[in-house]
Each structure stands twice: as structure tokens, then as C-alpha cells.
């Protein structure tokens, strides 16, 4: 009787471990796919609006329908009206500012996550 309960507990533990590993694998595969999409993307657009989500991320909407997500602090490095350009096969984005107070061009590095998503508006 004890042996049967022990076997059932082991089977449950094994299924839980397999589920966690499958979830981690799918997340990593999706992350790599999005990084490749970002790497192959080329665009030039202007920032038309922005939102802040309780200090967790800052969202910038572009004219071409893309949305950029950055973790704070971004310290006014990107504001409404700035132009953003990304060349194909590059991980960097060039930002052309609308005012002369800030630097003329800044390059932001995309590190671990893809800051782009296609929005529906």
C-alpha cells in the first residue's frame, strides 16, 4: 500500500517536472523567434503617443502601428514627436529628437526582449 502511494507521488512529481520543462522550452523558443523577427525588421516612424504602466514599463505607439515597450527609467530619451529608425539585420534603433536640447541621435540596444509588438489601432 505504501509502495503504491509512493509510486503515485513520484509519477505526479515527474509530470510536474515535465510540464515546467515544456513551458520553459516553449517560452525560450518564442523569445528566439521574436528576436529574429526584430533583427530582420526595417522601419522608420514617429512616436505618436505613450503610456506608462504603473512604473513597470513605458509604451510608445508609432505611426506605422508598432508599439515599443521599455523598462523605466527612460529619462525623456524618447518623447512624442521623436523619429525612430531601425535598419534590417541590426539590433540597434536610431532616435532623432524633435528638439535641440537633447542629443541629436541616440542608439538604444535591444537586449533580452523584443520591444516591438504590432498594435491593433
Backbone as a chain_set.jsonl record, in Angstrom:
{"seq": "XXXXXXXXXXXXXXXXXXXXXXXXXXXXXXXXXXXXXXXXXXXXXXXXXXXXXXXXXXXXXXXXXXXXXXXXXXXXXXXXXXXXXXXXXXXXXXXXXXXXXXXXXXXXXXXXXXXXXXXXX", "coords": {"N": [[0.813, -1.193, 0.0], [1.891, 1.296, 0.854], [3.925, 1.472, -0.989], [2.526, 1.775, -3.402], [1.346, 4.323, -3.083], [3.657, 5.836, -2.927], [4.68, 5.431, -5.495], [2.671, 6.699, -6.992], [2.97, 9.326, -6.09], [5.558, 9.863, -6.999], [5.095, 9.682, -9.788], [3.347, 11.85, -10.16], [5.048, 13.963, -9.425], [6.972, 13.692, -11.458], [5.43, 14.271, -13.746], [4.811, 16.945, -13.192], [7.381, 18.108, -13.291], [8.026, 17.613, -16.007], [6.042, 19.204, -17.213], [6.8, 21.812, -16.419], [9.321, 21.968, -17.648], [8.561, 21.756, -20.37], [7.031, 24.089, -20.646], [9.037, 26.054, -20.162], [10.718, 25.524, -22.348], [9.027, 26.182, -24.538], [8.627, 28.935, -24.045], [11.266, 29.913, -24.342], [11.753, 29.265, -27.023], [9.808, 30.873, -28.301], [10.76, 33.403, -27.54], [13.244, 33.495, -28.894], [12.292, 33.413, -31.53], [10.947, 35.865, -31.719], [13.106, 37.6, -31.34], [14.525, 37.127, -33.688], [12.653, 38.025, -35.581], [12.625, 40.755, -34.88], [15.285, 41.403, -35.504], [15.303, 41.123, -38.293], [13.617, 43.129, -39.082], [12.775, 46.244, -40.63], [12.267, 49.694, -40.426], [10.938, 53.041, -40.295], [9.674, 55.578, -38.353], [7.43, 57.79, -36.497], [6.938, 58.721, -33.055], [3.764, 58.709, -31.707], [2.116, 58.588, -29.458], [2.124, 57.84, -25.888], [2.199, 55.627, -23.036], [2.244, 54.869, -19.535], [2.743, 52.113, -17.463], [2.127, 51.902, -14.447], [4.769, 52.345, -13.564], [6.076, 50.063, -14.324], [6.524, 49.509, -17.033], [7.078, 51.403, -20.038], [5.183, 52.468, -22.695], [5.3, 53.121, -26.116], [3.612, 54.385, -28.866], [3.781, 54.059, -32.355], [3.602, 55.736, -35.583], [3.428, 53.874, -37.646], [2.027, 51.769, -36.612], [3.326, 50.06, -34.88], [4.269, 49.186, -31.516], [6.388, 50.199, -28.971], [8.073, 48.899, -26.14], [9.563, 49.796, -23.135], [11.619, 49.411, -20.26], [11.479, 51.363, -17.304], [14.09, 53.477, -15.853], [13.533, 55.78, -18.468], [14.074, 58.371, -18.797], [13.234, 60.691, -20.361], [14.368, 60.139, -22.847], [13.038, 59.452, -25.039], [10.323, 60.876, -26.587], [6.987, 62.04, -27.445], [6.697, 62.703, -30.857], [9.331, 62.333, -31.593], [11.507, 60.76, -33.979], [12.0, 57.405, -35.039], [14.245, 55.001, -36.195], [15.073, 51.923, -37.672], [17.347, 49.725, -39.026], [17.419, 46.943, -41.302], [18.616, 43.734, -40.286], [20.024, 44.654, -38.076], [20.474, 45.291, -34.587], [20.055, 47.627, -33.372], [18.417, 50.774, -32.731], [17.957, 53.955, -34.113], [17.385, 57.168, -32.82], [15.912, 60.159, -33.621], [15.714, 63.266, -32.342], [13.129, 65.728, -31.693], [13.68, 68.208, -30.625], [16.377, 70.506, -29.856], [17.566, 70.451, -27.406], [18.055, 67.984, -26.256], [20.364, 65.314, -27.077], [21.338, 64.825, -30.54], [21.14, 62.318, -31.845], [20.515, 59.121, -30.579], [21.42, 55.829, -29.779], [19.669, 52.997, -29.04], [19.995, 49.898, -27.446], [18.659, 46.749, -28.132], [18.203, 44.292, -25.869], [17.502, 41.698, -24.093], [14.778, 41.273, -24.608], [12.238, 41.602, -27.063], [11.27, 44.767, -27.978], [9.116, 45.392, -29.521], [5.797, 45.192, -30.706], [2.984, 44.446, -32.684], [0.388, 46.676, -32.845], [-3.197, 47.094, -32.639], [-4.456, 49.444, -33.33]], "CA": [[0.0, 0.0, 0.0], [2.786, 2.439, 0.893], [4.654, 1.475, -2.253], [1.629, 2.294, -4.432], [1.235, 5.765, -2.86], [4.957, 6.393, -3.273], [4.744, 5.417, -6.963], [1.77, 7.736, -7.479], [3.603, 10.603, -5.775], [6.671, 10.001, -7.934], [4.522, 9.941, -11.113], [2.852, 13.223, -10.134], [6.233, 14.814, -9.423], [7.564, 13.563, -12.777], [4.563, 15.011, -14.661], [5.002, 18.368, -12.893], [8.69, 18.497, -13.831], [7.906, 17.642, -17.468], [5.227, 20.362, -17.563], [7.633, 23.004, -16.239], [10.335, 21.957, -18.713], [7.891, 22.046, -21.638], [6.684, 25.508, -20.606], [10.285, 26.804, -20.324], [11.166, 25.331, -23.726], [8.152, 26.967, -25.422], [8.934, 30.348, -23.829], [12.566, 30.205, -24.943], [11.582, 29.196, -28.475], [9.073, 32.067, -28.684], [11.669, 34.534, -27.356], [14.2, 33.48, -30.007], [11.571, 33.748, -32.759], [10.71, 37.301, -31.7], [14.383, 38.27, -31.551], [14.826, 37.016, -35.109], [11.742, 38.951, -36.254], [13.133, 42.102, -34.617], [16.543, 41.544, -36.226], [15.0, 41.228, -39.725], [12.664, 44.211, -39.28], [13.288, 47.56, -41.008], [11.202, 50.684, -40.42], [11.191, 54.41, -39.872], [8.374, 56.079, -37.931], [7.41, 58.781, -35.424], [6.177, 58.413, -31.844], [2.527, 59.5, -31.701], [1.55, 58.621, -28.107], [2.814, 56.966, -24.935], [1.508, 55.261, -21.799], [3.08, 54.273, -18.5], [2.003, 51.098, -16.722], [2.447, 51.861, -13.023], [6.207, 52.294, -13.367], [6.63, 48.764, -14.718], [7.01, 49.654, -18.405], [6.609, 52.565, -20.772], [4.734, 52.028, -24.004], [5.282, 54.186, -27.111], [2.907, 53.996, -30.09], [4.369, 54.674, -33.535], [2.687, 55.99, -36.695], [3.294, 52.694, -38.504], [1.242, 50.75, -35.931], [4.117, 49.317, -33.904], [4.336, 49.67, -30.149], [7.658, 49.912, -28.305], [7.997, 48.779, -24.686], [10.837, 49.97, -22.453], [11.595, 49.423, -18.802], [11.97, 52.65, -16.807], [13.83, 54.854, -16.262], [13.941, 56.143, -19.823], [14.577, 59.733, -18.584], [12.925, 61.557, -21.508], [15.185, 59.827, -24.013], [12.105, 59.279, -26.135], [9.071, 61.571, -26.309], [6.085, 62.14, -28.587], [7.231, 63.524, -31.938], [10.654, 61.843, -31.992], [11.534, 59.772, -35.06], [12.76, 56.197, -34.743], [14.63, 54.287, -37.405], [15.804, 50.674, -37.465], [17.782, 49.095, -40.272], [17.322, 45.482, -41.351], [19.793, 42.988, -39.848], [20.687, 45.389, -36.99], [19.745, 45.239, -33.322], [20.002, 48.979, -32.815], [17.458, 51.74, -33.256], [18.405, 55.339, -34.029], [16.314, 58.087, -32.443], [16.149, 61.541, -33.988], [14.888, 64.064, -31.451], [12.476, 66.879, -32.306], [14.22, 69.447, -30.079], [17.839, 70.571, -29.843], [18.037, 70.384, -26.023], [18.61, 66.645, -26.082], [21.332, 64.945, -28.11], [20.694, 64.713, -31.845], [20.832, 60.919, -32.138], [20.884, 58.156, -29.544], [21.178, 54.465, -30.209], [19.236, 52.118, -27.955], [20.301, 48.492, -27.705], [17.662, 45.748, -27.749], [18.986, 43.263, -25.195], [16.923, 40.374, -23.922], [13.428, 41.071, -25.087], [11.819, 42.366, -28.215], [10.419, 45.848, -27.507], [8.093, 45.665, -30.513], [4.646, 44.351, -30.965], [2.077, 45.101, -33.615], [-0.855, 47.028, -32.16], [-4.381, 46.991, -33.475], [-5.163, 50.718, -33.567]], "C": [[0.864, 1.267, 0.0], [3.54, 2.583, -0.43], [3.812, 2.075, -3.381], [1.486, 3.809, -4.304], [2.536, 6.46, -3.238], [5.124, 6.462, -4.792], [3.848, 6.508, -7.555], [2.353, 9.135, -7.247], [4.76, 10.879, -6.732], [6.158, 10.331, -9.343], [4.0, 11.378, -11.202], [4.007, 14.221, -10.191], [6.875, 14.837, -10.816], [6.746, 14.349, -13.817], [4.717, 16.519, -14.441], [6.325, 18.873, -13.469], [8.638, 18.578, -15.352], [7.098, 18.849, -17.941], [6.037, 21.65, -17.468], [8.684, 23.079, -17.344], [9.727, 22.283, -20.077], [7.521, 23.526, -21.727], [7.928, 26.371, -20.832], [10.801, 26.705, -21.758], [10.345, 26.18, -24.694], [8.417, 28.461, -25.274], [10.246, 30.743, -24.487], [12.483, 30.2, -26.468], [10.855, 30.434, -28.994], [9.95, 33.317, -28.584], [12.661, 34.614, -28.509], [13.524, 33.846, -31.329], [11.331, 35.254, -32.838], [12.001, 38.088, -31.886], [14.77, 38.239, -33.024], [13.922, 37.945, -35.929], [12.223, 40.385, -36.098], [14.391, 42.363, -35.435], [16.293, 41.775, -37.716], [14.069, 42.389, -40.063], [13.378, 45.494, -39.701], [12.11, 48.53, -41.056], [11.74, 52.045, -40.047], [9.827, 55.005, -39.54], [8.538, 57.125, -36.838], [6.575, 58.273, -34.256], [4.948, 59.312, -31.825], [1.849, 59.551, -30.335], [2.35, 57.694, -27.202], [1.945, 56.734, -23.713], [2.535, 54.709, -20.823], [2.222, 53.298, -17.706], [2.538, 50.962, -15.308], [3.938, 51.709, -12.757], [6.853, 50.99, -13.775], [7.174, 48.784, -16.128], [6.417, 50.919, -19.005], [6.358, 52.12, -22.195], [4.692, 53.237, -24.93], [4.616, 53.653, -28.376], [3.504, 54.769, -31.259], [3.325, 54.849, -34.627], [2.435, 54.742, -37.533], [2.542, 51.55, -37.822], [2.014, 49.92, -34.933], [4.019, 49.973, -32.54], [5.668, 49.243, -29.565], [7.425, 49.852, -26.813], [9.399, 48.909, -24.113], [10.615, 49.89, -20.951], [12.11, 50.773, -18.328], [13.285, 52.466, -16.055], [14.325, 55.095, -17.689], [14.392, 57.602, -19.857], [14.421, 60.641, -19.794], [13.842, 61.332, -22.703], [14.315, 59.64, -25.24], [10.795, 59.95, -25.745], [8.23, 61.603, -27.58], [6.663, 63.122, -29.597], [8.612, 63.099, -32.402], [10.517, 60.819, -33.11], [12.423, 58.608, -34.667], [13.023, 55.475, -36.048], [15.391, 53.025, -37.015], [16.097, 50.066, -38.818], [17.639, 47.58, -40.159], [18.663, 44.869, -40.989], [20.632, 43.735, -38.805], [19.838, 45.265, -35.744], [19.565, 46.616, -32.713], [18.965, 49.832, -33.507], [18.059, 53.125, -33.103], [17.204, 56.215, -33.74], [16.74, 59.495, -32.821], [15.166, 62.399, -33.192], [14.301, 65.275, -32.163], [13.019, 68.196, -31.777], [15.749, 69.372, -30.03], [18.411, 70.477, -28.427], [18.682, 69.034, -25.749], [19.612, 66.374, -27.192], [20.612, 64.702, -29.428], [20.322, 63.283, -32.205], [21.34, 60.045, -31.006], [20.585, 56.781, -30.093], [20.829, 53.631, -28.997], [19.497, 50.685, -28.36], [19.146, 47.622, -27.254], [18.433, 44.584, -27.133], [18.23, 41.948, -25.151], [15.546, 40.214, -24.514], [13.117, 42.006, -26.236], [10.899, 43.497, -27.758], [9.255, 46.134, -28.429], [6.955, 44.684, -30.448], [3.749, 45.121, -31.904], [0.787, 45.393, -32.881], [-1.996, 47.077, -33.158], [-5.059, 48.328, -33.731], [-4.429, 51.587, -34.517]], "O": [[0.603, 2.199, -0.76], [3.758, 3.693, -0.915], [4.336, 2.805, -4.223], [1.502, 4.512, -5.314], [2.517, 7.551, -3.807], [5.65, 7.444, -5.315], [4.235, 7.168, -8.519], [2.241, 10.013, -8.102], [4.918, 11.999, -7.217], [6.737, 11.18, -10.02], [4.196, 12.045, -12.218], [3.945, 15.208, -10.924], [7.276, 15.899, -11.293], [7.322, 15.018, -14.675], [4.75, 17.284, -15.405], [6.374, 19.948, -14.068], [9.162, 19.53, -15.93], [7.432, 19.454, -18.96], [5.958, 22.494, -18.362], [8.909, 24.148, -17.912], [10.331, 23.019, -20.857], [7.686, 24.143, -22.78], [7.881, 27.322, -21.613], [11.27, 27.696, -22.319], [10.907, 26.829, -25.576], [8.431, 29.184, -26.27], [10.33, 31.794, -25.122], [13.085, 31.05, -27.125], [11.243, 30.989, -30.022], [9.888, 34.189, -29.45], [12.895, 35.697, -29.046], [14.129, 34.523, -32.162], [11.493, 35.853, -33.901], [11.992, 39.14, -32.525], [15.289, 39.224, -33.549], [14.388, 38.581, -36.873], [12.233, 41.148, -37.064], [14.542, 43.445, -36.003], [17.012, 42.556, -38.34], [13.765, 42.603, -41.237], [14.456, 45.801, -39.193], [11.078, 48.229, -41.655], [12.858, 52.176, -39.547], [8.913, 54.943, -40.363], [9.634, 57.328, -36.316], [5.633, 57.5, -34.436], [5.068, 60.534, -31.915], [1.076, 60.473, -30.076], [3.142, 56.875, -27.667], [1.068, 57.537, -23.394], [3.559, 54.155, -21.223], [1.1, 53.626, -17.321], [3.296, 50.042, -14.999], [4.33, 51.015, -11.82], [8.059, 50.818, -13.596], [8.187, 48.141, -16.404], [5.398, 51.433, -18.544], [7.201, 51.48, -22.823], [4.115, 54.266, -24.578], [5.0, 52.605, -28.895], [3.709, 55.979, -31.173], [2.285, 54.192, -34.607], [1.342, 54.572, -38.074], [2.429, 50.466, -38.395], [1.411, 49.139, -34.198], [3.724, 51.162, -32.425], [6.043, 48.074, -29.647], [6.668, 50.654, -26.267], [10.318, 48.217, -24.548], [9.555, 50.256, -20.444], [13.08, 51.287, -18.885], [13.569, 51.342, -15.642], [15.415, 54.657, -18.058], [15.019, 58.034, -20.825], [15.38, 61.293, -20.206], [14.065, 62.251, -23.491], [14.814, 59.668, -26.365], [10.218, 59.638, -24.703], [8.702, 61.238, -28.657], [7.067, 64.23, -29.243], [9.029, 63.467, -33.5], [9.524, 60.094, -33.178], [13.467, 58.793, -34.041], [12.141, 55.352, -36.898], [16.25, 53.056, -36.134], [15.205, 49.912, -39.652], [17.725, 47.011, -39.071], [19.717, 45.405, -41.333], [21.827, 43.471, -38.671], [18.616, 45.145, -35.831], [18.977, 46.747, -31.64], [18.667, 49.655, -34.688], [18.619, 53.436, -32.052], [16.138, 56.04, -34.328], [17.794, 59.97, -32.399], [13.951, 62.277, -33.343], [14.888, 65.791, -33.114], [12.835, 69.225, -32.427], [16.33, 68.294, -30.151], [19.63, 70.428, -28.266], [19.72, 68.949, -25.093], [19.691, 67.139, -28.153], [19.416, 64.409, -29.441], [19.278, 63.06, -32.818], [22.464, 60.214, -30.533], [19.595, 56.593, -30.8], [21.598, 53.562, -28.038], [19.244, 50.304, -29.503], [18.694, 47.737, -26.115], [19.239, 43.954, -27.818], [18.317, 41.159, -26.091], [15.174, 39.103, -24.892], [13.693, 43.088, -26.341], [9.838, 43.221, -27.198], [8.468, 47.039, -28.152], [7.138, 43.499, -30.17], [3.769, 46.352, -31.903], [0.153, 44.483, -32.349], [-1.781, 47.097, -34.37], [-6.148, 48.35, -34.304], [-4.884, 52.69, -34.823]]}, "num_chains": 1, "name": "protein.A"}
